Amino acid sequence: MKMFSEERRKRILDYLSRHNRATVKELAEILNVSTVTLRADLNYLESEGLVQRTHGGATLIESKSEFQPMTSFSVREKTNQLEKQAIGKIAADMVSTGQCIILDASSTCLEMARTLVTQQKRLTILTNGVVTAMELRENPQFTVIMIGGILRLGSVAIEGTIGTHILNEINVDIMFTSARGFGYNDGLTDFNVYEVELKKSMVASANKLVALLDHSKLGRSSIASFASPQDIDTIVTDSGVAEEDLHKLQQLGIEVVVA
C-alpha cells in the first residue's frame, strides 16, 4: 500500500528518535521507497529544522543543553515567548464565563492558559496538553477535562484518537489552537502526524476555531494539515505581522486580531 509523504516523514522521525541516525539506504529499505524519494524526504525535514543531513544519511537535531529534539516543548516554549504571551492575553479575553472551550497542547495555548487561570470565569476546558491541564487545574472555577490518548516519552501532548469519543458528548463553543505553520493553501499544519489526527477531531467538534499564530508562522507549512483556511474563523497574531500577510488573510475571509 502506498504511503503518503506526511506519514512517511513521521516514520522517519520516529526511527531517528529511537536510533538517532540512519543511512538513506537503510531508511529506503524500511519504508519500501526509492533512495530518490527518501533523499527528498530528508531534504524536506532538514528544511523544517528537524534533521541534519550527513554523508549518506541523516541524524536527528538535538538541543545542545538538553539532548532533546529541537521540536521539544521546552525549546518551542521559549521561541517568540513575548509574542505568544501577548497573543495568549488577547485570546483569554475572547472567552466568556459559562463557555466550553478546547485548548491544544501548544506553547501559545499554554500562555493563554496562564492568563485564563487568573480570571474569574466559570469554564469547562478540554485539552490534550499535560502542562496546560496542570496550569488550569489551579482555578477552582474550571472543570478541566483531559482528552485521552497516548503520551510518548519526552512529550507533553496526548496523541492519537483513542479518547476522541468525549468530543462527541460535549458542545464545544471555541477551539483555540496553534500550529507549526499556516499556509495559504494548506491551512494549519504541524509536524506530528499522530497529534494532527487528534487535532482534526478537535476542530470538527468546535463551533468556532481560533488560531493563535505569531507572525513567524504565517506563510509557512509543515508535514500534515489539520484545518483548512476555510475552517478558521479568527487568527490572533502579533504586531510583527507583515502587511502582505494581513492582506492575504483578509482575502481568505479570516478575521485577524493583532495583539
C-alpha positions as CSV (number, residue, x, y, z in Angstrom):
1,M,0.0,0.0,0.0
2,K,1.3,3.4,-1.0
3,M,2.3,5.6,2.0
4,F,1.6,9.3,1.9
5,S,4.6,11.6,2.3
6,E,3.5,13.0,5.7
7,E,3.1,9.5,7.1
8,R,6.5,8.5,5.6
9,R,8.2,11.5,7.1
10,K,6.7,10.8,10.5
11,R,8.1,7.3,10.4
12,I,11.5,8.7,9.5
13,L,11.4,10.9,12.6
14,D,10.2,8.1,14.8
15,Y,13.0,5.9,13.6
16,L,15.6,8.6,14.1
17,S,14.2,9.3,17.6
18,R,15.0,5.7,18.5
19,H,18.3,5.2,16.7
20,N,19.5,8.9,16.4
21,R,21.0,8.3,12.9
22,A,20.3,6.3,9.8
23,T,21.5,5.9,6.2
24,V,19.5,6.7,3.1
25,K,19.7,3.1,2.0
26,E,18.6,1.8,5.4
27,L,15.5,4.1,5.6
28,A,14.6,3.4,1.9
29,E,14.5,-0.3,2.6
30,I,12.4,0.1,5.8
31,L,9.9,2.3,4.1
32,N,10.0,0.5,0.8
33,V,10.6,3.6,-1.3
34,S,13.4,4.6,-3.7
35,T,16.5,6.4,-2.5
36,V,15.5,9.4,-4.6
37,T,12.2,9.7,-2.7
38,L,13.9,9.2,0.6
39,R,16.5,11.9,-0.1
40,A,13.7,14.3,-1.0
41,D,12.0,13.5,2.4
42,L,15.3,14.1,4.3
43,N,15.8,17.4,2.4
44,Y,12.3,18.5,3.4
45,L,12.8,17.5,7.1
46,E,16.1,19.3,7.1
47,S,14.5,22.5,5.8
48,E,12.0,22.2,8.7
49,G,14.9,22.1,11.1
50,L,14.0,18.5,12.2
51,V,17.0,16.6,10.9
52,Q,20.6,17.2,9.9
53,R,21.8,15.6,6.7
54,T,25.1,13.7,6.9
55,H,27.1,11.9,4.2
56,G,24.8,9.1,3.1
57,G,22.1,9.7,5.7
58,A,20.8,11.9,8.5
59,T,20.7,12.5,12.2
60,L,18.1,13.9,14.5
61,I,18.8,17.5,15.5
62,E,19.3,17.8,19.2
63,S,19.4,20.6,21.7
64,K,23.0,21.1,23.0
65,S,21.8,21.7,26.5
66,E,19.1,19.1,26.9
67,F,19.9,16.4,24.4
68,Q,16.3,16.6,23.1
69,P,14.9,17.2,19.7
70,M,14.7,20.8,18.7
71,T,10.9,20.3,18.4
72,S,10.7,19.6,22.1
73,F,8.2,21.7,24.1
74,S,10.9,23.3,26.2
75,V,12.5,24.7,23.1
76,R,9.3,25.8,21.4
77,E,8.0,27.5,24.6
78,K,11.0,29.9,24.6
79,T,10.6,30.8,20.9
80,N,8.9,34.2,20.4
81,Q,7.8,34.0,24.0
82,L,6.8,37.7,24.3
83,E,4.7,37.5,21.2
84,K,3.0,34.3,22.5
85,Q,2.3,36.0,25.8
86,A,0.6,38.9,24.1
87,I,-1.4,36.6,21.9
88,G,-2.4,34.5,24.8
89,K,-3.8,37.5,26.7
90,I,-5.9,38.6,23.8
91,A,-7.2,35.1,23.3
92,A,-8.1,34.7,27.0
93,D,-10.3,37.8,26.8
94,M,-12.3,36.2,23.9
95,V,-13.7,33.6,26.4
96,S,-16.9,34.3,28.3
97,T,-17.9,32.7,31.6
98,G,-20.1,29.6,31.1
99,Q,-18.4,28.5,27.9
100,C,-16.8,25.2,27.0
101,I,-13.5,25.6,25.1
102,I,-10.7,23.4,23.8
103,L,-7.0,24.4,24.2
104,D,-4.5,22.3,22.3
105,A,-1.1,21.3,23.7
106,S,0.8,24.2,22.0
107,S,3.1,26.6,23.9
108,T,0.9,29.5,22.7
109,C,-2.2,27.9,24.3
110,L,-0.2,27.4,27.4
111,E,0.4,31.2,27.6
112,M,-3.3,31.6,27.1
113,A,-4.0,29.2,30.0
114,R,-1.6,31.2,32.2
115,T,-3.8,34.3,31.7
116,L,-7.1,32.4,32.0
117,V,-6.2,30.9,35.3
118,T,-6.0,34.3,36.9
119,Q,-9.5,35.3,35.7
120,Q,-12.8,34.8,37.5
121,K,-14.7,32.8,34.9
122,R,-16.7,29.5,35.2
123,L,-15.4,27.4,32.3
124,T,-15.2,23.8,31.1
125,I,-11.9,23.3,29.3
126,L,-10.8,20.3,27.3
127,T,-7.2,19.9,26.4
128,N,-4.6,17.3,25.2
129,G,-1.8,19.3,26.8
130,V,-0.4,17.8,30.0
131,V,1.3,21.0,31.1
132,T,-1.7,23.1,30.1
133,A,-4.0,20.9,32.2
134,M,-1.8,21.2,35.2
135,E,-1.8,25.0,34.9
136,L,-5.6,25.2,34.5
137,R,-6.4,23.0,37.5
138,E,-5.3,25.8,39.9
139,N,-8.5,27.7,39.2
140,P,-11.4,26.1,41.2
141,Q,-14.0,27.6,38.8
142,F,-12.6,25.5,35.9
143,T,-13.7,22.0,35.0
144,V,-10.6,20.6,33.2
145,I,-11.1,17.5,31.0
146,M,-8.1,15.7,29.6
147,I,-8.6,14.2,26.1
148,G,-7.4,10.6,26.4
149,G,-4.8,9.0,24.2
150,I,-1.1,8.1,24.0
151,L,1.6,10.1,25.9
152,R,5.1,9.5,24.4
153,L,8.4,9.8,26.1
154,G,9.6,13.4,26.2
155,S,6.2,14.7,25.0
156,V,3.7,16.9,26.8
157,A,0.9,16.3,24.3
158,I,-1.7,13.5,24.2
159,E,-1.7,11.9,20.8
160,G,-4.0,9.6,18.8
161,T,-7.8,9.2,18.6
162,I,-8.4,6.7,21.4
163,G,-10.2,9.3,23.6
164,T,-12.0,11.4,20.9
165,H,-15.4,10.0,21.9
166,I,-15.6,12.7,24.6
167,L,-15.6,15.3,21.9
168,N,-18.9,13.9,20.6
169,E,-20.6,14.2,24.0
170,I,-19.8,17.9,24.8
171,N,-20.9,21.0,22.9
172,V,-17.7,23.0,22.4
173,D,-18.0,26.7,21.8
174,I,-14.5,27.6,20.7
175,M,-11.3,25.7,20.0
176,F,-8.0,27.6,20.4
177,T,-5.1,26.1,18.6
178,S,-1.6,26.9,17.3
179,A,0.5,25.2,14.7
180,R,3.9,24.9,13.3
181,G,2.7,26.9,10.3
182,F,-0.2,28.4,8.4
183,G,-0.1,28.0,4.6
184,Y,-2.5,30.0,2.5
185,N,-3.4,26.8,0.6
186,D,-2.7,24.1,3.3
187,G,-4.1,25.9,6.3
188,L,-2.9,24.9,9.7
189,T,-0.1,22.4,9.6
190,D,2.1,20.5,12.1
191,F,5.0,18.0,12.2
192,N,3.4,15.4,14.4
193,V,1.1,13.2,12.3
194,Y,-0.4,11.4,15.3
195,E,-1.3,14.6,17.1
196,V,-2.6,16.1,13.8
197,E,-5.2,13.2,13.7
198,L,-6.4,14.2,17.2
199,K,-6.5,17.9,16.2
200,K,-8.7,17.1,13.2
201,S,-11.3,15.6,15.6
202,M,-11.0,18.6,17.9
203,V,-11.5,21.1,15.1
204,A,-14.6,19.2,13.9
205,S,-16.2,19.3,17.3
206,A,-15.9,23.0,17.9
207,N,-18.5,25.7,16.7
208,K,-15.7,28.2,16.2
209,L,-11.9,27.9,15.5
210,V,-9.4,30.5,16.7
211,A,-5.8,30.1,15.6
212,L,-3.1,31.6,17.8
213,L,-0.1,32.3,15.5
214,D,2.9,34.5,16.0
215,H,4.0,36.3,12.8
216,S,6.8,33.8,12.1
217,K,4.3,31.0,11.4
218,L,2.3,32.8,8.6
219,G,3.1,31.6,5.1
220,R,4.9,28.6,6.4
221,S,3.9,24.9,6.1
222,S,4.8,21.7,7.8
223,I,4.2,18.0,7.2
224,A,0.5,17.5,7.9
225,S,-2.6,19.7,7.7
226,F,-5.4,19.6,10.3
227,A,-7.5,22.6,9.4
228,S,-8.1,24.3,6.0
229,P,-8.2,28.1,5.7
230,Q,-12.0,27.8,5.4
231,D,-12.2,26.1,8.8
232,I,-10.6,29.1,10.6
233,D,-12.8,31.9,11.9
234,T,-10.2,34.1,13.6
235,I,-6.4,34.3,13.7
236,V,-4.7,36.1,16.6
237,T,-1.2,37.2,15.7
238,D,1.3,39.8,17.0
239,S,2.4,43.3,15.9
240,G,5.3,41.8,13.8
241,V,2.8,40.6,11.2
242,A,3.6,41.9,7.6
243,E,1.0,43.9,5.7
244,E,1.2,41.4,2.9
245,D,0.1,38.6,5.3
246,L,-2.7,40.7,6.7
247,H,-4.0,41.3,3.1
248,K,-3.8,37.6,2.2
249,L,-5.7,36.7,5.4
250,Q,-8.4,39.2,4.7
251,Q,-8.8,37.9,1.1
252,L,-9.5,34.5,2.6
253,G,-12.2,36.0,4.8
254,I,-10.4,35.2,8.1
255,E,-10.9,37.8,10.9
256,V,-7.4,38.9,12.1
257,V,-6.8,40.3,15.6
258,V,-3.4,41.8,16.2
259,A,-2.1,41.7,19.8
